[in-house]
Amino acid sequence: MIDVVKKFKKRGLESARIQRIPSFDIDDFLERIDLLKKFCDLIKIQEKEYQILMKNQLLVSLVSTIEYNLKSFISYLIDEMDIDPKDSLNEDSIEINLDVLKQMKSSNLTKGRIISAHLDYFNAGKVYSIMNKINKLNYFKWIDNITNNSKTYDSFHNLYSERNDIIHNLVDTEKSIDEIENIIAINSIISTQLIVFTQLNLGIFDRKWSNERINEHYKSYFKNPPITIEKFKTITKKFRKQYAEQKPYFKK
């Protein structure tokens, strides 16, 4: 349900905010990540006092880059996979301004863009909740199982926590340039895996992709896939079943 609100003081989503949601472009994301890596090299040749400020800015920019990419991906995914808004949000309704209705025929005002604009800000917990609902499973436990990792959520959470400290508490990062370079690499991989495996999950189990399309999608992202398609299916099927059994309406 979308509540249309008209008051003297504007509330809800404005069309301009919805239209600012970027189009999904994984190449653009990877190019931005490369720029952040190059910025690390620039920091190394600066004086220490400037290095601290630049490292702070680098971590803030990394989170902004991840959020920018994630919003564009969620928007794309909802529209491309025709996902019900109830399967991406915890809320039962959102508010929009009347100016949105004037432009409802615009190709930029899609269901996915409206939902992504409504999300406003992210943190690790919100990403967890959204990706759980979209994937219909416990996302971070699933992704750790697929990638044979155990710290995906911690990596994401720690990055957001440090960004918040830098912005809101004026705390300087104590991480070295080498540590930050590693953080950039890790979170770039986490973001890419989120895109690839979410599409693969929904493509296989909800959209019933052909084997040809499954393989084409998988190989377009990975030269050396971390897991076989058959093993991916087995693990994902198990996690989806566990998630469904936790729902209050599930009946054995």
Residue pairs with C-beta under 8 A, 6 or more apart in sequence:
1 92
1 93
2 93
2 94
2 95
2 96
2 114
3 12
3 93
3 94
3 95
3 96
4 12
4 95
4 96
4 97
4 98
4 101
5 11
5 12
5 95
5 96
5 97
5 98
6 97
6 98
10 97
11 95
11 97
12 94
12 95
12 96
12 97
13 94
13 95
13 96
13 97
13 100
13 114
13 117
13 118
14 97
14 99
14 100
15 97
15 99
15 100
15 102
15 103
15 106
15 109
17 117
18 100
18 108
18 109
18 113
18 114
18 117
19 106
19 108
19 109
19 113
20 117
21 71
21 72
21 75
21 112
21 113
21 116
21 117
22 28
22 68
22 71
22 72
23 72
23 76
24 72
24 73
24 75
24 76
25 72
26 69
26 192
26 195
26 221
29 65
29 68
29 69
29 191
30 188
30 192
32 65
32 68
32 69
33 65
33 184
33 188
36 58
36 61
36 62
36 65
36 184
37 181
37 184
37 185
39 54
39 58
39 61
40 58
40 177
40 180
40 181
40 184
42 54
43 51
43 54
43 55
43 58
43 177
44 51
44 177
46 54
51 177
52 172
52 173
55 172
55 173
55 175
55 177
55 180
56 166
56 172
56 173
58 180
59 159
59 162
59 163
59 166
59 173
59 175
59 180
59 183
60 163
60 166
60 167
62 159
62 163
62 183
62 184
62 187
63 159
63 160
63 163
66 159
66 187
66 191
67 121
67 122
69 191
70 122
70 127
70 191
70 194
71 116
71 119
71 122
72 116
73 194
73 195
74 88
74 112
74 115
74 116
74 119
74 130
74 134
75 110
75 112
75 113
75 115
75 116
76 112
77 83
77 112
77 134
77 198
77 199
77 202
78 85
78 88
78 110
78 111
78 112
78 115
78 116
79 110
79 111
79 112
79 113
80 112
81 199
81 202
81 203
81 206
81 207
83 134
83 202
85 111
85 115
86 92
87 133
87 134
87 136
88 115
88 130
88 133
88 134
89 115
89 118
89 130
89 133
90 129
90 133
94 114
94 115
94 118
96 114
100 109
100 114
103 109
119 126
119 130
122 160
123 160
124 153
124 156
124 157
124 160
125 157
127 156
128 139
128 140
128 153
131 139
131 140
131 194
131 198
132 138
132 139
132 243
134 198
134 202
135 142
135 198
135 201
135 202
135 240
136 201
136 205
136 240
136 243
136 244
137 201
137 236
137 239
137 240
137 242
137 243
138 239
138 242
138 243
140 152
140 153
140 156
141 239
142 235
142 236
142 239
143 149
143 152
143 190
143 193
143 194
143 197
144 150
144 151
144 152
144 153
145 235
145 239
146 193
146 197
146 226
146 227
146 232
146 235
146 236
147 193
147 226
147 227
148 226
152 190
155 183
155 186
155 187
155 190
156 187
156 190
159 183
159 187
162 173
162 175
165 171
166 172
166 173
173 180
175 183
192 221
195 221
196 217
196 218
196 221
196 222
197 232
199 217
200 214
200 217
200 218
200 232
201 236
201 240
203 209
203 213
203 214
203 217
204 214
204 233
204 236
205 236
205 237
205 240
209 217
214 229
215 229
218 225
218 229
219 225
227 235
244 250
245 252
